[in-house]
Amino acid sequence: MLQPLDELRSQIETDLVGLFIVTKAFGPLLGVDPNLVGPPGRIVNMSSIGGKLRQPFAAAYIASKHGVEGFTGALRRELKIYGIHVSAVAPGVVDTPIWDKVQKLKGRYDDTPYEEPFNRGVAVMVVAGKQHGLSTAAVARVIWQALTEKHPKLRYRPASHPILEHGVLMALPQKVIDRGLGRFIGLNRKVP
C-alpha cells in the first residue's frame, strides 16, 4: 500500500511490457513469418511463484509476475496456430544477489503500521532466499529443459522445497494463508 507508484511502473515496464516488446520483435524469427523455413521456435517466459502466491509488501513484483502468467497463457493460445509452444518457468525462492537489495529495504516503513510486519517479512524472505533458495544453475537447467524437451510442459515450477512451495501453499485456501501470514509476520488488524 505504501510502495511508491514509480516502483510499480518500473516493475511492470521491465517484467511485462519488456516481455511483450521482445516477443513481438522475435515472433517472426520463431515462426510467425511464413516466409521463413524451419521448425517453429519456443518461448519460455520467466515467471515466479509470486505469480500465483501473493506475498505482502511486494505488490509491484507480484502484479508483474501475475501479468506474466496471464500473458504466457494467452500467448500460448494465440501462437498455437504457428506451432510455437509457450511455457512459463515459475521458480520458488532462488538464491540470487536480489536478497542483498531486499535486506537494505528493512526499515523502509518504520513509523507506520507496517513497520513490524514489513521488517519481519524482509528478514524471513532474506533468510529463505540466501539459506534455502534454489540455485540459479538449477533454474537454468529447467529453462533448458523447457527449450529442448520433445513435449514441453505449460508451466515449470523448480523449487528447493516443491511440496511446500508449489504444493501445500497453492492448495491451501487463501483465507488460511492470510491468517497464517497475519500471525507469522504480524499483519493482524492494528488500526481501528
Backbone torsions as a table, in degrees:
resi	resn	phi	psi	omega
1	MET	NA	-31.6	-178.8
2	LEU	-95.7	-5.4	-177.7
3	GLN	-62.5	132.3	-178.1
4	PRO	-62.3	144.1	-178.7
5	LEU	-59.5	-35.9	-179.3
6	ASP	-63.8	-29.6	176.5
7	GLU	-69.5	-39.7	176.2
8	LEU	-61.1	-49.1	-179.7
9	ARG	-59.6	-44.2	-179.6
10	SER	-63.1	-43.4	-179.6
11	GLN	-64.6	-45.0	179.5
12	ILE	-65.6	-41.8	178.0
13	GLU	-60.1	-44.4	-177.3
14	THR	-71.4	-55.3	-170.4
15	ASP	-80.7	-28.5	-173.2
16	LEU	-114.5	-53.6	179.6
17	VAL	-65.6	-41.2	177.2
18	GLY	-60.4	-40.1	177.9
19	LEU	-62.8	-42.4	178.7
20	PHE	-62.9	-45.0	-179.2
21	ILE	-62.6	-46.8	-179.3
22	VAL	-64.4	-40.8	179.5
23	THR	-62.4	-44.5	178.2
24	LYS	-63.7	-39.1	-178.1
25	ALA	-66.8	-40.3	-175.4
26	PHE	-96.8	-7.0	179.4
27	GLY	-50.2	-47.7	-180.0
28	PRO	-59.5	-37.8	179.8
29	LEU	-71.5	-22.3	-179.0
30	LEU	-86.2	-11.2	177.3
31	GLY	134.4	-1.3	178.3
32	VAL	-72.4	-29.4	177.7
33	ASP	-80.8	113.5	-177.2
34	PRO	-69.7	-12.9	179.6
35	ASN	-79.8	-15.5	179.2
36	LEU	-86.3	146.8	179.6
37	VAL	-108.4	160.3	178.9
38	GLY	114.6	170.9	-179.4
39	PRO	-70.6	153.0	178.0
40	PRO	-66.9	153.9	178.7
41	GLY	-85.4	-170.4	177.9
42	ARG	-131.8	154.2	174.7
43	ILE	-120.9	130.6	176.6
44	VAL	-125.1	110.8	-179.1
45	ASN	-96.3	140.9	178.6
46	MET	-88.1	113.5	174.5
47	SER	-108.2	-147.4	-178.1
48	SER	-167.2	160.0	171.2
49	ILE	-57.2	-27.3	178.1
50	GLY	-63.1	-20.4	177.0
51	GLY	-68.6	-18.7	179.2
52	LYS	-117.7	-37.3	-179.1
53	LEU	-100.3	122.1	-170.4
54	ARG	-98.7	91.7	179.9
55	GLN	-76.8	141.5	177.5
56	PRO	-71.0	157.8	176.0
57	PHE	70.7	15.0	177.1
58	ALA	-137.0	37.6	-172.2
59	ALA	-56.6	-41.1	-179.0
60	ALA	-64.3	-46.9	179.2
61	TYR	-63.4	-45.8	-179.2
62	ILE	-61.4	-45.0	179.2
63	ALA	-61.3	-42.0	-178.7
64	SER	-66.1	-41.9	-178.7
65	LYS	-73.8	-32.8	173.4
66	HIS	-63.2	-39.2	175.7
67	GLY	-63.5	-39.5	177.6
68	VAL	-61.7	-40.2	178.1
69	GLU	-60.7	-47.5	179.9
70	GLY	-65.8	-43.7	179.4
71	PHE	-60.6	-43.8	-179.0
72	THR	-62.2	-45.1	179.8
73	GLY	-64.0	-44.8	179.9
74	ALA	-65.7	-43.2	-179.4
75	LEU	-64.1	-40.0	178.7
76	ARG	-57.4	-41.7	-179.6
77	ARG	-71.7	-39.2	179.0
78	GLU	-65.4	-42.2	-172.8
79	LEU	-86.8	-1.3	177.8
80	LYS	-58.2	-33.7	-179.5
81	ILE	-60.8	-26.0	179.4
82	TYR	-97.3	-3.5	-177.5
83	GLY	79.0	14.7	179.5
84	ILE	-89.1	120.5	179.2
85	HIS	-88.6	138.1	179.8
86	VAL	-123.0	124.3	179.3
87	SER	-123.1	160.9	170.7
88	ALA	-117.3	139.5	170.3
89	VAL	-108.4	117.9	-174.0
90	ALA	-123.6	80.7	-177.8
91	PRO	-70.4	157.5	168.9
92	GLY	-75.7	-148.8	-179.3
93	VAL	-67.2	132.2	-178.0
94	VAL	-121.6	138.3	179.3
95	ASP	-79.7	97.6	178.2
96	THR	-134.2	169.6	177.2
97	PRO	-64.9	-7.7	179.1
98	ILE	-57.5	-29.2	-176.4
99	TRP	-68.1	-24.9	173.3
100	ASP	-66.6	-39.5	177.1
101	LYS	-67.4	-41.3	179.4
102	VAL	-62.6	-42.2	179.5
103	GLN	-56.5	-38.5	-178.9
104	LYS	-68.5	-14.8	178.6
105	LEU	-78.4	-13.4	-179.5
106	LYS	-56.1	133.1	-178.3
107	GLY	93.2	-5.3	-176.5
108	ARG	-59.3	-36.1	-177.2
109	TYR	-112.4	27.5	175.4
110	ASP	-59.0	150.0	-178.8
111	ASP	66.3	25.8	172.4
112	THR	-129.2	167.9	176.1
113	PRO	-61.0	-16.0	-178.3
114	TYR	-91.4	-1.1	-174.2
115	GLU	-51.4	-59.4	-176.2
116	GLU	-65.3	-51.0	-178.5
117	PRO	-65.7	-36.0	179.2
118	PHE	-65.0	-49.2	-178.2
119	ASN	-64.2	-37.9	176.8
120	ARG	-67.4	-43.2	178.1
121	GLY	-60.8	-41.9	177.3
122	VAL	-61.1	-47.5	-178.9
123	ALA	-59.4	-43.9	-179.4
124	VAL	-64.1	-45.8	-178.3
125	MET	-65.9	-39.1	179.6
126	VAL	-64.2	-44.4	177.7
127	VAL	-62.9	-45.1	179.5
128	ALA	-59.8	-45.3	-178.2
129	GLY	-66.7	-46.3	-175.8
130	LYS	-77.8	-35.2	-174.8
131	GLN	-100.3	-24.6	-174.7
132	HIS	-126.0	3.7	-176.9
133	GLY	-72.2	151.3	176.1
134	LEU	-68.4	146.5	179.2
135	SER	-74.2	151.8	178.1
136	THR	-64.7	-31.2	177.4
137	ALA	-63.5	-38.0	178.2
138	ALA	-65.3	-40.2	177.3
139	VAL	-65.4	-41.7	179.2
140	ALA	-60.5	-38.5	178.3
141	ARG	-63.5	-38.0	179.4
142	VAL	-69.5	-38.8	176.6
143	ILE	-61.6	-44.5	177.8
144	TRP	-60.9	-41.6	177.2
145	GLN	-59.5	-45.5	-179.7
146	ALA	-62.8	-31.7	-179.4
147	LEU	-81.5	-23.6	-169.6
148	THR	-118.9	-22.4	-175.3
149	GLU	-69.0	151.3	-173.9
150	LYS	-61.0	-42.3	-179.2
151	HIS	-121.2	85.4	-176.4
152	PRO	-67.9	149.9	176.8
153	LYS	-78.0	165.5	175.0
154	LEU	-76.8	-33.9	-176.1
155	ARG	-146.5	131.0	176.3
156	TYR	-109.0	141.2	-174.5
157	ARG	-132.8	68.2	179.0
158	PRO	-67.0	141.5	-179.0
159	ALA	-159.5	151.3	174.1
160	SER	-68.0	-37.7	-179.0
161	HIS	-127.1	73.3	-172.3
162	PRO	-59.0	-35.9	-179.2
163	ILE	-65.4	-42.2	179.2
164	LEU	-73.9	-52.9	-172.2
165	GLU	-68.7	-42.3	-175.9
166	HIS	-111.4	-10.6	-179.8
167	GLY	-99.4	-74.4	-175.0
168	VAL	-60.4	-50.3	-176.4
169	LEU	-63.5	-31.8	179.7
170	MET	-81.5	-23.4	-177.4
171	ALA	-86.7	-24.6	-178.2
172	LEU	-68.7	144.4	173.9
173	PRO	-62.6	146.2	-178.0
174	GLN	-57.0	-37.5	179.8
175	LYS	-63.8	-34.1	178.4
176	VAL	-68.4	-43.4	177.5
177	ILE	-63.2	-43.2	178.5
178	ASP	-57.2	-47.2	-179.6
179	ARG	-65.0	-43.3	179.9
180	GLY	-62.0	-46.8	177.1
181	LEU	-63.3	-40.1	178.9
182	GLY	-57.0	-44.4	179.0
183	ARG	-71.9	-42.9	-172.2
184	PHE	-68.3	-45.5	-178.4
185	ILE	-109.2	-0.7	174.2
186	GLY	90.0	41.8	179.0
187	LEU	-99.7	21.6	176.0
188	ASN	-74.9	156.2	-175.5
189	ARG	-53.7	127.2	179.7
190	LYS	-123.4	-27.6	-174.7
191	VAL	-99.4	123.3	-178.8
192	PRO	-68.3	NA	NA
